[in-house]
Amino acid sequence: MKIDVLTLFPEMFQPVFQTSILKKAAEKEAVQYRVINFRDYSSNKHKTVDDYPYGGGAGMVLKPQPVFDAVDDLTKEETKKPRIILMCPQGETYTQKKAEQFAKEDHLIFICGHYEGYDERIRSHVVTDEISIGDYVLTGGELASMVVIDSVVRLLPGVLGKEASHELDSFSTGLLEHPHYTRPAEYKGYKVPDVLLSGNHEKIEQWRSKESLKRTLERRPDLLDKYELSEQQKIWLKEIENEKN
C-alpha cells in the first residue's frame, strides 16, 4: 500500500512512522509512506496556502489551488483513483469497519487541514471520504490521520505476527474483546480463571465468547442492537443478565 499525507507540518510524522508496527510494516515493504508539505505546491510567490473567507468571519480558510495541484501530482500516473481522505470533525465517525475497508486499498491520500477550515471545493471535487475520529476539534488533521493510518496499517497482510491478532480485536467481530491473562497464575491473591488453566480448548473458547458478550453488554450495550446473536449467545446473554440480577 502507498500512503501519502498532505500536511503543513511534515516533521510531526517522522517519529510516528519510525516507531513500532508502522516502522516494521515499512521494513517488510507492506507499506510505503510519503509525507508532502502542500505549501510546496502553492502558486503564490509567498507560498501562502490560506486566505480570508468570502463573506467575512473569523479565521483563515485553506485555498483550493495547493491541495488540487498536490493531489493531481500524486495521482497523475494512477489508473485507479485512490481513496482521498479529508480529516475533518464534520466527517463520518471512524470505525473498525472503515479501517477494514481502507486496508483493502492500494493507495490512500490523507489531507490534513489547519486554520478555520477548507475551501468547500476541496470537499466537493477532490476527496472521496471525510473522516472524524470523534466529536471534538483538534488543532489540525495530523494527529487524527495518524490514528487512522495506525489502525489501517496493522490490518495489512503480514504486518502483525499472527493474522488472528487483529481478527479478534474489539469491534472486528462486532463485540468487545474478551479479558486476557498471563503469568503468574496468581498475583497478590488475584487468580487467573481456572478454565484458562484447564487445557480444554473448547471450554476456553466458550469462556472467551461468553466474556466478550458480557463485556459488551456492560460497556457498549449499543453494539448489541445491531449484532445478530447466535442461539448459544442468546442463552449466554440471559445467563449474564440473570447473574446481574
C-alpha positions as CSV (number, residue, x, y, z in Angstrom):
1,M,0.0,0.0,0.0
2,K,1.1,3.6,-0.7
3,I,0.1,6.2,1.9
4,D,0.6,9.8,1.1
5,V,0.0,12.6,3.7
6,L,-0.5,16.2,2.7
7,T,0.3,18.4,5.7
8,L,1.9,21.7,6.6
9,F,3.8,20.0,9.4
10,P,5.6,17.0,7.9
11,E,8.1,16.9,10.8
12,M,5.2,15.5,13.0
13,F,5.1,12.2,11.1
14,Q,8.7,11.1,11.1
15,P,8.8,9.8,14.7
16,V,5.4,8.1,14.2
17,F,6.4,6.3,11.0
18,Q,9.7,5.3,12.5
19,T,8.3,3.6,15.6
20,S,6.7,0.2,16.4
21,I,4.3,-1.5,14.0
22,L,4.3,1.3,11.5
23,K,8.1,1.1,11.1
24,K,8.0,-2.7,10.9
25,A,5.4,-2.5,8.2
26,A,7.6,-0.3,6.1
27,E,10.6,-2.6,6.7
28,K,8.5,-5.5,5.5
29,E,7.5,-3.5,2.4
30,A,3.9,-3.8,3.2
31,V,3.5,-0.1,3.1
32,Q,5.3,3.0,1.7
33,Y,4.9,6.4,3.4
34,R,5.3,9.8,1.7
35,V,4.8,13.0,3.7
36,I,4.3,16.0,1.5
37,N,4.2,19.7,2.5
38,F,1.5,21.0,0.3
39,R,2.8,24.5,0.8
40,D,5.4,23.5,-1.8
41,Y,2.5,23.4,-4.4
42,S,1.4,27.0,-3.7
43,S,1.5,29.1,-6.8
44,N,1.6,32.2,-4.7
45,K,5.1,33.8,-4.6
46,H,4.9,33.9,-0.8
47,K,3.9,30.2,-0.6
48,T,0.7,31.1,1.2
49,V,-2.0,28.3,1.5
50,D,-4.8,30.2,3.3
51,D,-6.9,33.3,2.8
52,Y,-9.8,35.2,4.4
53,P,-13.2,33.7,3.9
54,Y,-15.6,35.2,1.5
55,G,-18.5,36.9,3.4
56,G,-16.3,37.7,6.4
57,G,-15.9,35.8,9.6
58,A,-13.1,34.7,12.0
59,G,-10.2,32.6,11.0
60,M,-8.5,31.7,7.7
61,V,-9.5,29.1,5.1
62,L,-7.3,26.7,3.2
63,K,-7.1,27.7,-0.5
64,P,-8.1,25.1,-3.1
65,Q,-5.1,25.5,-5.5
66,P,-2.3,24.0,-3.4
67,V,-4.4,20.9,-2.5
68,F,-5.8,20.4,-6.0
69,D,-2.3,20.6,-7.5
70,A,-0.7,18.3,-4.9
71,V,-3.4,15.6,-5.4
72,D,-3.1,16.0,-9.2
73,D,0.7,15.4,-9.0
74,L,0.4,12.4,-6.7
75,T,-2.2,10.7,-8.9
76,K,-1.0,11.7,-12.4
77,E,0.2,8.2,-13.1
78,E,-2.6,6.4,-11.4
79,T,-5.0,4.3,-13.4
80,K,-7.4,3.9,-10.5
81,K,-8.4,6.8,-8.3
82,P,-7.1,6.3,-4.7
83,R,-9.1,7.0,-1.6
84,I,-8.5,10.6,-0.8
85,I,-9.3,11.1,2.9
86,L,-10.1,14.5,4.4
87,M,-9.6,14.6,8.2
88,C,-12.5,16.8,9.4
89,P,-14.7,17.0,12.6
90,Q,-17.7,17.2,10.2
91,G,-16.9,13.8,8.6
92,E,-18.1,10.3,9.1
93,T,-17.3,8.9,12.5
94,Y,-14.4,6.5,12.1
95,T,-14.9,2.8,12.9
96,Q,-13.1,-0.5,12.7
97,K,-15.3,-1.4,9.7
98,K,-14.0,1.7,7.9
99,A,-10.4,0.7,8.8
100,E,-11.0,-2.7,7.2
101,Q,-12.3,-1.0,4.0
102,F,-9.3,1.2,3.8
103,A,-6.9,-1.7,4.3
104,K,-8.1,-3.3,1.1
105,E,-7.0,-0.2,-1.0
106,D,-3.7,0.1,-2.8
107,H,-3.3,3.9,-2.3
108,L,-4.5,6.3,0.4
109,I,-4.0,10.0,0.4
110,F,-4.7,12.0,3.6
111,I,-5.3,15.7,3.6
112,C,-4.6,17.4,7.0
113,G,-6.1,20.8,7.4
114,H,-5.3,23.7,9.7
115,Y,-6.8,27.1,10.3
116,E,-10.6,27.6,10.3
117,G,-11.4,25.1,7.6
118,Y,-11.2,24.0,3.9
119,D,-12.4,25.7,0.8
120,E,-15.6,23.8,0.0
121,R,-14.4,22.9,-3.5
122,I,-11.8,20.6,-1.9
123,R,-14.6,18.7,-0.3
124,S,-16.7,18.6,-3.4
125,H,-14.2,17.8,-6.1
126,V,-11.1,16.2,-4.5
127,V,-11.9,13.9,-1.6
128,T,-13.6,10.6,-1.6
129,D,-14.0,10.3,2.2
130,E,-14.4,12.7,5.1
131,I,-13.4,11.2,8.4
132,S,-13.8,12.3,12.0
133,I,-12.2,10.4,14.9
134,G,-14.6,11.8,17.4
135,D,-16.9,14.7,18.4
136,Y,-14.2,17.1,19.3
137,V,-11.9,19.5,17.5
138,L,-8.2,19.3,17.1
139,T,-5.7,22.0,16.0
140,G,-5.2,20.2,12.7
141,G,-5.7,16.9,11.0
142,E,-2.3,15.5,11.6
143,L,-3.0,13.6,14.9
144,A,-6.3,12.3,13.5
145,S,-4.6,11.0,10.4
146,M,-2.0,9.2,12.5
147,V,-4.8,7.4,14.3
148,V,-6.4,6.2,11.1
149,I,-3.1,5.2,9.5
150,D,-2.1,3.2,12.5
151,S,-5.5,1.4,12.5
152,V,-5.2,0.6,8.8
153,V,-1.5,-0.5,8.6
154,R,-1.8,-3.1,11.3
155,L,-4.5,-4.8,9.2
156,L,-2.3,-5.3,6.2
157,P,-1.3,-8.9,5.5
158,G,1.9,-9.9,7.2
159,V,2.3,-6.8,9.4
160,L,1.2,-8.4,12.7
161,G,2.8,-11.6,13.9
162,K,-0.4,-13.6,13.5
163,E,-3.3,-12.8,11.3
164,A,-5.7,-13.7,14.1
165,S,-4.1,-10.9,16.2
166,H,-6.5,-8.4,14.6
167,E,-9.4,-10.6,13.6
168,L,-10.5,-10.9,17.2
169,D,-9.8,-7.3,18.1
170,S,-12.6,-5.3,19.8
171,F,-15.1,-4.2,17.1
172,S,-13.7,-6.5,14.5
173,T,-16.2,-9.2,15.5
174,G,-18.9,-6.7,16.3
175,L,-18.3,-7.2,20.1
176,L,-15.7,-6.1,22.5
177,E,-12.8,-8.4,23.1
178,H,-12.6,-10.9,26.0
179,P,-10.3,-10.4,29.0
180,H,-6.7,-11.5,28.8
181,Y,-4.4,-13.0,31.4
182,T,-0.8,-14.1,31.6
183,R,1.7,-15.5,34.1
184,P,1.8,-15.8,37.1
185,A,-1.4,-17.7,37.7
186,E,-1.8,-15.9,41.0
187,Y,-0.7,-12.4,41.8
188,K,-1.3,-10.6,45.2
189,G,-4.1,-13.1,45.8
190,Y,-5.8,-12.4,42.4
191,K,-6.2,-15.6,40.4
192,V,-6.5,-16.4,36.7
193,P,-9.8,-18.1,35.9
194,D,-9.5,-21.8,36.3
195,V,-10.8,-22.5,32.8
196,L,-7.8,-20.8,31.2
197,L,-5.5,-23.2,33.1
198,S,-7.5,-26.3,32.2
199,G,-6.0,-27.0,28.8
200,N,-9.5,-27.7,27.5
201,H,-9.5,-25.5,24.3
202,E,-13.2,-25.9,23.7
203,K,-14.2,-24.7,27.1
204,I,-11.6,-21.9,26.9
205,E,-13.2,-20.7,23.6
206,Q,-16.7,-20.9,25.1
207,W,-15.5,-18.8,28.1
208,R,-13.9,-16.2,25.9
209,S,-17.0,-15.9,23.7
210,K,-19.2,-15.5,26.8
211,E,-16.9,-13.0,28.4
212,S,-16.8,-11.0,25.2
213,L,-20.6,-10.8,25.2
214,K,-20.6,-9.9,28.9
215,R,-18.1,-7.1,28.4
216,T,-20.0,-5.7,25.5
217,L,-23.3,-5.7,27.5
218,E,-21.5,-3.9,30.4
219,R,-19.6,-1.3,28.4
220,R,-21.1,-0.9,25.0
221,P,-24.7,-2.3,25.0
222,D,-25.4,-0.2,21.9
223,L,-23.3,-2.6,19.9
224,L,-25.7,-5.4,20.6
225,D,-28.5,-3.5,19.0
226,K,-27.0,-4.2,15.5
227,Y,-25.4,-7.6,16.3
228,E,-27.0,-10.8,15.3
229,L,-26.8,-13.2,18.2
230,S,-26.4,-17.0,17.7
231,E,-28.7,-19.3,19.7
232,Q,-25.9,-20.0,22.1
233,Q,-25.2,-16.3,22.6
234,K,-28.8,-15.7,23.4
235,I,-28.6,-18.3,26.1
236,W,-25.4,-16.8,27.5
237,L,-26.9,-13.3,27.4
238,K,-29.9,-14.5,29.5
239,E,-27.4,-16.1,32.0
240,I,-25.4,-12.9,32.2
241,E,-28.5,-10.8,32.8
242,N,-29.7,-13.2,35.5
243,E,-26.2,-13.0,37.1
244,K,-26.5,-9.2,37.3
245,N,-29.9,-9.5,39.0
